Amino acid sequence: MPETTWIIDETTGILTVEGLPQSSLAAMTNEWLPPSVAVNCARPLASSSIQALPILPATTEASLRVHRIYHHSVVEGPGRRSVVQMSGCEKKCIGCYVPETHEMNGGVRLSTADIAARLLAEEGAPRDGITILGGEPFLQPTGLLALMTLLKAQGQHLTLYSGFTLEELQQRANAHIPNILALTDILIDGPFVKELTENAGEWRGSTNQRILHHPVQYLSPINRIA
Ligand code: SF4
């Protein structure tokens, strides 16, 4: 019997069910619940306070190309979260739910200070943390580290998604990656595999993806920060 998770958002009253086959849920909703809408991580509901992002002139500040910012997510990490979705991904996983995030020059470029302010806005409260996903966040490591540093200074719990496995991240020759992982409370790693979606479990799109708490602890000593 697959495990199911039922999440009620106390602020909005929205019920989210994870792990139940859609056919079973459809039968149930016909009887005693209103019609349901399918959600996945990185594909928010229209009720998620999705922000309209401005097109800004080039900036010399630390910045990131962003596809979307939204609030009230209960399927992308523990609790109720505000989410920033980066633009740019080269993995091209078959069946990816968000091909609109793949363009490397897509989205809009925002300063990390602006992104942090939007994520911490009052409309996202109450909030248990921030989730950063993509696209592929690790393709913009300089801005990613700057954003996570700002958010961690505000005491935020940070969940980070990557299509790379932790082992692949270690092999990328980028000095920021160990520091990013040191600021990460939860890393959900690995590509989306369409054949492995059944019973993927909370927060994940497919069963190959791992939930790694404090992933810096798994780095080999040579990659650890001092
Ligand atoms: S890594 Fe994520 S965004 Fe990139 S193709 Fe795979 S599922 Fe889509």
Residues whose N, C-alpha, C, O or C-beta is under 5 A from the ligand:
A	BS01	SF4	C89 K91 K92 C93 C96 G134 G135 G163 P191 F192
